[in-house]
């Protein structure tokens, strides 16, 4: 609700209360005259109506003030920890803005502006670029409940993608936890060459043992089916993550576009049909 809407609504309520207060005051005078009430009783009744009207006005003013303050300072709706984090970020931004002569600082400030654009796009329901394929995938997978499905065509066909660094380790552990929780995970590993099979074999075995449906296929055999480097999606919550280039894993598009999600789901089924299922004893 905009600031103007808040003011007009509050003004309408205040005028309405003032109108009824005036009406009750006149009715009190009329009733006093009809039923021959003493002046003291009439005045007491009128003061009571006046007090109620005054209290109602105060409540509306306080409520309107609270909404206006939150409208000016939206961070007040957040937890204390979140407010502290945002205030710290803004403080850092202001300090960097004052000393933006350093090239690395200017680049960081541009990324801050990109965050604003990304949040605005997400609020509109539009596609946007996110710069962490692991984190995006983990947020999507972690949002799913037992019985829901997570489909992935993955180009993370090297062991180090799953065993190296905090992100890689967290990503691996989350996959196993969610699979054991009851989330149906279907992952197709896209191999650049047959040599990748031996390197990813251990990862595929651990995922199969956790209850993940694992498939594998050579990229050369599905070139026409896979115009992207990789993608992940969940039809259940209509969300997809697409990596467009093989050499840029850190840049993905996040989408909630139902048509694109449907296209990705269809491509997944086509690629799965052309893939081999890995049971733990499969040979390349």
C-alpha positions as CSV (number, residue, x, y, z in Angstrom):
1,X,0.0,0.0,0.0
2,X,1.4,3.4,-1.0
3,X,1.9,6.4,1.3
4,X,-1.0,8.2,-0.3
5,X,-3.3,5.2,0.2
6,X,-2.4,5.0,3.9
7,X,-3.1,8.7,4.4
8,X,-6.4,8.7,2.5
9,X,-7.6,5.6,4.4
10,X,-6.6,7.1,7.8
11,X,-8.3,10.4,6.9
12,X,-11.5,8.6,5.9
13,X,-11.6,6.7,9.2
14,X,-11.0,9.9,11.2
15,X,-13.7,11.8,9.4
16,X,-16.1,8.8,9.9
17,X,-15.4,8.7,13.6
18,X,-15.8,12.5,13.9
19,X,-19.1,12.2,12.1
20,X,-20.4,9.5,14.4
21,X,-19.1,11.4,17.4
22,X,-21.1,14.5,16.4
23,X,-24.2,12.4,15.7
24,X,-24.0,10.8,19.2
25,X,-23.5,14.2,20.8
26,X,-26.7,15.5,19.1
27,X,-28.6,12.3,20.0
28,X,-27.5,12.7,23.6
29,X,-28.9,16.3,23.7
30,X,-32.1,15.1,22.0
31,X,-32.4,12.1,24.5
32,X,-31.7,14.4,27.4
33,X,-34.5,16.8,26.3
34,X,-37.0,13.9,25.7
35,X,-36.3,12.0,28.8
36,X,-35.6,15.1,31.0
37,X,-32.1,14.1,31.9
38,X,-30.2,16.4,34.1
39,X,-27.5,18.6,32.6
40,X,-24.9,16.8,34.6
41,X,-25.9,13.4,33.2
42,X,-26.1,14.8,29.7
43,X,-22.7,16.3,30.0
44,X,-21.2,13.0,31.4
45,X,-22.7,11.0,28.5
46,X,-21.4,13.5,26.0
47,X,-17.9,13.5,27.6
48,X,-18.0,9.6,27.5
49,X,-18.7,9.7,23.8
50,X,-16.1,12.3,23.3
51,X,-13.5,10.2,25.1
52,X,-14.3,7.2,23.0
53,X,-14.0,9.3,19.9
54,X,-10.7,10.7,21.1
55,X,-9.3,7.3,21.9
56,X,-10.3,6.0,18.5
57,X,-8.6,8.9,16.9
58,X,-5.4,8.2,18.9
59,X,-5.4,4.5,17.8
60,X,-5.8,5.4,14.2
61,X,-3.0,8.0,14.4
62,X,-0.7,5.5,16.1
63,X,-1.5,2.8,13.6
64,X,-1.0,5.2,10.7
65,X,2.3,6.4,12.2
66,X,3.5,2.8,12.6
67,X,2.7,2.0,9.0
68,X,4.4,5.2,7.7
69,X,7.5,4.4,9.8
70,X,7.7,0.9,8.3
71,X,7.1,2.3,4.9
72,X,10.0,4.6,5.3
73,X,12.1,2.0,7.1
74,X,11.1,-1.4,5.7
75,X,13.9,-3.2,7.5
76,X,11.9,-2.9,10.8
77,X,9.9,-5.9,9.6
78,X,13.0,-8.0,9.7
79,X,14.6,-9.7,12.7
80,X,17.2,-7.9,14.8
81,X,20.0,-10.0,13.2
82,X,18.8,-9.3,9.7
83,X,18.5,-5.5,10.5
84,X,22.1,-5.6,11.8
85,X,23.3,-7.3,8.7
86,X,21.6,-4.9,6.4
87,X,22.8,-1.8,8.4
88,X,26.3,-3.2,8.2
89,X,26.1,-3.7,4.5
90,X,24.7,-0.2,4.0
91,X,27.5,1.2,6.1
92,X,30.1,-0.5,4.0
93,X,28.4,0.6,0.8
94,X,28.4,4.2,2.0
95,X,32.1,4.1,2.9
96,X,33.0,2.5,-0.4
97,X,30.9,5.0,-2.3
98,X,33.0,7.8,-0.8
99,X,36.3,6.2,-1.9
100,X,35.3,4.7,-5.2
101,X,38.5,5.7,-7.0
102,X,39.9,2.1,-6.6
103,X,38.9,0.0,-9.5
104,X,38.1,-3.1,-7.4
105,X,35.8,-0.9,-5.3
106,X,33.9,0.3,-8.3
107,X,33.4,-3.3,-9.5
108,X,32.0,-4.2,-6.1
109,X,29.6,-1.3,-6.2
110,X,28.4,-2.4,-9.6
111,X,27.6,-5.8,-8.1
112,X,25.6,-4.1,-5.4
113,X,23.5,-2.4,-8.0
114,X,23.1,-5.7,-9.8
115,X,21.7,-7.2,-6.5
116,X,19.0,-4.5,-6.5
117,X,18.1,-5.3,-10.1
118,X,18.0,-9.1,-9.3
119,X,15.7,-8.5,-6.3
120,X,13.4,-6.3,-8.4
121,X,13.2,-9.0,-11.1
122,X,12.5,-11.7,-8.6
123,X,9.7,-9.6,-7.1
124,X,8.1,-9.2,-10.6
125,X,8.5,-12.9,-11.2
126,X,11.0,-12.3,-14.1
127,X,14.1,-14.4,-14.9
128,X,17.4,-13.2,-13.4
129,X,21.1,-14.0,-13.3
130,X,22.6,-15.5,-10.2
131,X,26.3,-16.0,-9.7
132,X,26.6,-19.2,-7.7
133,X,25.4,-22.4,-9.3
134,X,25.9,-24.4,-6.0
135,X,24.0,-22.0,-3.8
136,X,21.1,-21.6,-6.3
137,X,20.8,-25.4,-6.7
138,X,21.0,-25.9,-2.9
139,X,18.2,-23.3,-2.3
140,X,16.0,-25.0,-4.8
141,X,16.7,-28.6,-3.6
142,X,16.5,-27.5,0.0
143,X,13.0,-26.1,-0.5
144,X,11.5,-29.4,-1.6
145,X,9.6,-31.8,0.7
146,X,9.2,-35.5,0.7
147,X,7.4,-36.7,-2.5
148,X,8.5,-33.7,-4.6
149,X,11.0,-34.1,-7.5
150,X,14.3,-32.5,-8.3
151,X,15.5,-33.1,-11.9
152,X,19.0,-32.3,-13.0
153,X,21.0,-32.6,-16.2
154,X,24.5,-32.0,-14.7
155,X,27.8,-31.2,-16.3
156,X,29.6,-31.5,-12.9
157,X,31.2,-34.6,-14.1
158,X,34.5,-34.3,-12.3
159,X,35.1,-35.6,-8.8
160,X,36.4,-32.2,-7.5
161,X,33.1,-30.6,-8.2
162,X,31.6,-32.7,-5.4
163,X,34.5,-33.1,-3.0
164,X,36.4,-29.7,-3.1
165,X,35.6,-26.6,-1.1
166,X,32.8,-25.7,1.3
167,X,30.2,-25.2,-1.4
168,X,31.0,-28.5,-3.1
169,X,30.8,-30.5,0.2
170,X,27.6,-28.8,1.3
171,X,26.0,-29.4,-2.1
172,X,26.9,-33.1,-1.8
173,X,25.7,-33.5,1.7
174,X,22.4,-31.7,1.0
175,X,21.7,-34.1,-2.0
176,X,22.1,-37.1,0.3
177,X,20.0,-35.6,3.1
178,X,17.2,-34.6,0.8
179,X,17.2,-38.0,-0.9
180,X,17.0,-39.8,2.4
181,X,14.2,-37.4,3.5
182,X,12.1,-38.6,0.6
183,X,12.7,-36.0,-2.1
184,X,12.9,-37.8,-5.5
185,X,16.2,-36.7,-7.1
186,X,16.9,-37.7,-10.7
187,X,20.4,-36.7,-11.9
188,X,21.8,-37.2,-15.4
189,X,25.6,-36.8,-15.6
190,X,26.6,-35.4,-19.0
191,X,30.1,-36.7,-19.7
192,X,32.5,-34.9,-22.0
193,X,34.3,-38.1,-22.8
194,X,34.4,-41.8,-21.7
195,X,37.4,-40.9,-19.5
196,X,35.0,-38.9,-17.2
197,X,33.2,-42.1,-16.3
198,X,36.1,-43.5,-14.2
199,X,36.5,-40.1,-12.4
200,X,32.8,-39.6,-11.5
201,X,32.2,-43.3,-10.7
202,X,32.7,-42.9,-7.0
203,X,30.3,-39.9,-6.9
204,X,27.6,-41.8,-8.8
205,X,27.9,-44.8,-6.4
206,X,27.5,-42.6,-3.3
207,X,24.5,-40.9,-4.8
208,X,22.8,-44.2,-5.8
209,X,23.4,-45.6,-2.3
210,X,21.6,-42.5,-0.9
211,X,18.5,-43.2,-3.1
212,X,19.2,-40.9,-5.9
213,X,18.3,-42.0,-9.4
214,X,21.5,-41.6,-11.4
215,X,22.0,-41.7,-15.2
216,X,24.9,-40.9,-17.5
217,X,25.3,-40.0,-21.1
218,X,28.0,-38.6,-23.5
219,X,27.4,-35.0,-24.5
220,X,28.2,-35.8,-28.1
221,X,25.1,-38.1,-28.3
222,X,22.7,-35.5,-27.0
223,X,24.0,-32.2,-28.6
224,X,20.6,-31.5,-30.3
225,X,18.7,-32.1,-27.1
226,X,20.8,-30.0,-24.8
227,X,21.3,-26.4,-25.9
228,X,22.4,-25.5,-22.4
229,X,25.5,-26.5,-20.4
230,X,23.3,-27.9,-17.6
231,X,20.0,-27.3,-15.9
232,X,17.9,-28.2,-12.8
233,X,14.2,-27.9,-12.2
234,X,11.3,-28.8,-10.0
235,X,7.9,-29.0,-11.6
236,X,6.3,-29.1,-8.1
237,X,7.3,-25.5,-7.3
238,X,7.8,-24.4,-11.0
239,X,11.4,-23.2,-10.6
240,X,14.4,-23.8,-12.8
241,X,18.1,-23.1,-12.9
242,X,19.9,-22.9,-16.2
243,X,23.6,-22.8,-16.9
244,X,24.2,-21.6,-20.4
245,X,27.9,-22.1,-20.9
246,X,30.1,-25.1,-20.1
247,X,33.1,-22.8,-19.1
248,X,31.1,-20.5,-16.7
249,X,29.6,-22.6,-13.9
250,X,29.2,-19.5,-11.6
251,X,26.6,-17.8,-13.8
252,X,23.1,-19.2,-14.0
253,X,19.6,-18.0,-14.9
254,X,16.9,-18.5,-12.3
255,X,13.4,-18.8,-13.8
256,X,9.8,-19.4,-12.7
257,X,8.4,-19.0,-16.2
258,X,6.0,-21.9,-16.6
259,X,6.6,-22.3,-20.3
260,X,10.3,-22.5,-19.9
261,X,9.9,-25.0,-17.0
262,X,7.7,-27.2,-19.2
263,X,10.3,-27.1,-22.0
264,X,13.1,-28.0,-19.5
265,X,11.0,-30.9,-18.2
266,X,10.4,-32.2,-21.7
267,X,14.1,-32.0,-22.5
268,X,14.9,-33.8,-19.3
269,X,12.7,-36.7,-20.3
270,X,14.2,-36.8,-23.8
271,X,17.8,-36.8,-22.4
272,X,16.9,-39.4,-19.8
273,X,15.5,-41.7,-22.5
274,X,18.9,-41.4,-24.3
275,X,20.9,-42.1,-21.1
276,X,22.0,-45.2,-19.3
277,X,20.9,-45.8,-15.7
278,X,23.7,-46.3,-13.2
279,X,23.0,-49.0,-10.6
280,X,26.4,-49.2,-9.0
281,X,27.7,-52.0,-11.2
282,X,27.0,-50.5,-14.6
283,X,29.8,-50.4,-17.1
284,X,30.5,-47.5,-19.5
